[in-house]
Amino acid sequence: MISVRKILKSVWQDDFTRRGFKTGFFLWLSSLFLTTIFGLKLPPQIPLFYSRPWGEDQLASPIFIFILPASVFLILVVNLIIAGFFTEEKFLLRTLALASTLSSFLAFFALIKIIILSV
């Protein structure tokens, strides 16, 4: 069984990987903070599903805004666990850290866009 301490110790050895995961977690915490702060101020319908056709199909209840931080947290944790299994592969560790940071940034950017459009 792999412990959290062992995973963090092995992942934190590489500077790029450490900064990548830390940036991802910082953006996730920022998203969670913004979601809780602005969650009460949002209108009854918010634009959330941008892949759907323009109009009412894009709208959702404000409670669904928690999908963004929840999915980012899931991506961060899964990537960190995968990184724990492949501690010798620097390229894979850096790719996982970069993917975590990128997904955190994109979700944070989408959250900012939703809040600006809604408030």
N, C-alpha and C positions, 0 to 999 in steps of 0.2 A: 504494500500500500504506500502510495506516495503522499507525503505530508506537505502542507502548504509551505512550511518553513523550507523544506528541501527544494521545492519548485522555485520559490522566490530567491533563494540563495544561488541556484544554478542560473536563473534567468538574469539576475542582477549583476552578474559578472561582466557582461558586455555593456559598454557605455551606451551604445546606440539603442540596444534593446531596452535597457533600463529607462532611458529618456522617452522612448516610444510608448511603453506601457504607462509610465507616470503621466505623460501628456494625455493619453487616452482616458485614464481614470480622472484626471482633473477636468477634462471636458465633460465626462459623464456626470461628475458631481455638479458642475456648473449647469448642465441641462436639467438635472434633478432639482436643483435650487430654483431655477427659472420656472420650471413646471409647477412647483408648489407655490411660488410667489404669485404668478400670474394666473394660476388655475381658477381662482375665484373671480377674477376680473374678465374672464373670457365670455363672449356671447353664447347663446344656446347652440349655435352651429359654427364650427370652425373649418377652414379649408385644410384637409389633412391628406386626402388621397389624390395626389397630383397626377398619378398615372391614369386616372379615369377621365372620361370626357368632361369638358368644361361645364360648370353649372352645379346643379344640386347633387350630382353623383360624387363630387369631390368633398362634400360637406359631411361632417361627423360630429358627434357629441363631444364636448370638451374633455370628458373622462378618457377618451381614446388618445389624448395627447401623451398619456403615460406609456404608450406603445414605444415611443422614441427612446426614452431613457432605459426602459426595460430591455429592449432589443440590444441596445449598446452594452448594457451590463452583461447580457448573455454572451455576446460576441467577445467581450473582454475576458470573461471567466473561461470560456471554452478555449480561446487562444492561449491563455495562460496555462491551462491544464495541458494542452497539446505541447506547448513549449517545454513543460516539465518532462515530457517523455523523450524529447529530442534535444537534450542539452548540449550534445556534441556538434550539432549541425548549426553553425553560426548563420548561414544564409537563411535557413528556415526560421530561426529565432528572430532574425531581423525582419523577415517578411511578415511573420505573425505580428510583430510589434508595429510595423508600418500599417498593416491592414487594420489593426485595432485602433490606431490613431486616426486613420483615414475615416473609418466608419464612425468614430466618435465625433470627428469634425463635421462630417456631412450631416449627421443627426442634429448636432448643435446648430449648424447653419439653417437647417430646415425648421428647427424649433424657433429660432430667432425670426425667420421669415413668417412663420405662422403667427407668432405673437405680434409682430409689427402690423400684419394685415388685419388682425382681429381686434386689437385694443385701440 
